[in-house]
């Protein structure tokens, strides 16, 4: 199995960090994996977003199982969010293929910055 620059350890470490963050806070794909793929593994923004989206499914499933078994999921709300998320993810992926790499990276950076500031306040 070959991965970025032939290195198998970095993606595993990145995935482990994302999994821990996803389990703790309900985030991981966009917040941890995408910057890690761009800054640490050298992927371009669009490829990092696509790779993160592919990796998030099993990560989410594992966290969902743990939270679900402990009774910490509002399944009705989760189902409603799922409807909007599927449509929104399709539109977002479509847009990501049409935006310039630089614009996509700047927009993502702004999103992370705004989210971080909002969480601190």
C-alpha angles and dihedrals in degrees: 000000000000126000139165108341088343091288115137098174101062096057090047091051091046091050092049092052091047091049093052092047091046091051093047102040108011093249134091115117101073099021100048110011100047096051089042092052092048101040102030104028099030101237120151116251097256094049091045091053092050093046091049092050090053093049097045096071098072091037091054092044092054093048091044091053092051095045091042094052090051092051093247098128128090095211095191092055091041090054092050092048089050091059093055093038095056092051092042093048091052091051092044093051090048090052093046090061091052100045124086113257092241093049090048092051093047092048091050092048091051091049091052092046094050092045091050094049092046091051093051092049 
